[in-house]
Amino acid sequence: MNNVFDYAAACLHRTEVDEKLRLTAEAWQLYQQGELKFDSLSASFGIEHVCFPEKPELLAPRFMARRKLGTPEGVQAFYHALAHIEFIAIYLAWDILYRFRDLPQEFYQDWLRVAQEDAVHFNLIRSHLRTLGIDYGDLPAHQGLWEHAQDTAHDLLARLAIIPRCMEARGLDVTPGMIEKIRILKDGAGVKILQRILEDEQQHVAIGSKWFNQQCQAQAQAQALEPVATFRKMILKYFKNNKPKGPFNVEMRLKAGFTAKELAWLAE
């Protein structure tokens, strides 16, 4: 196997966790060696065919137990939730690559990089979880993030607005506070992991901003698409709570490609 779309199909439609991580690393290595092909010849299956591991059990967010971070069980639940976010992020990166075809090769290279870095994040958190006495899959996890992918499977602009520029951008807002809470617990390894994730996440959101603006320009030949107005439209249409709530990490969001106008609208 040496085609990025074949790797994407395997990662999305096979359920074994370690195989998914191995294939992601293998695809990235082939790309770095200049041996990965980007020929978009194979047909894609609908998003309803994407498969997930048997564990963790996926629940609606409202059914997730709430645990305080100050307890051992709360710390386990915190890192398990974080591991699940990064695991689903691997799916999200592979899915945007797999689902939307006939785009510049740089698009697929960018999202392959995101998939690889999210796999690294997941491995770091999973290893940390094991030092706490549990593994990924031992606790339930919420299914809300993937529902946004299902809602936007038909529209690249919507996917870019909702996933990297809304859901993942939220990590830029909340992770600095989480780092301080973990620092208080004197969990130095956890602090380093979260700092690594925050740094990479800013770049992932920037990739989303880059391609959102590119697509607004590319699609403007058929219809008038101004990026700020289009972002507002997509958020109001697809984000289930009207629009994200602050406070927002203005500095990091600006570095990740948000404009002052977008941030002003979000803060209204």
Buried (B, 14 or more C-beta within 10 A) or exposed (E): EEBBBBBBBBBBEEEEBEEBBEBBBBBBEBBEEEEBBBEBEEEBEEBEEBEBBEBBEBBEEEEBEEBEBEEEBBBBBBBBBBBBBBBBBBBBBBBBBBBBBEBEEEBBBBBBBBBBBBBBBBBBBBEBBEEBEBBBBEBBBBBBBBEBBBBBBEBBBBBBBBBBBBBBBBBBBEBBEBBEBBEEBEBEEBBBBBBBBBEBBBBBBBBBBBBBBBBBEBBEEEEEBEBBEBBBBBBEEBBEEEEBEEEBBBEBBEBBBBBEEBBEBBEE
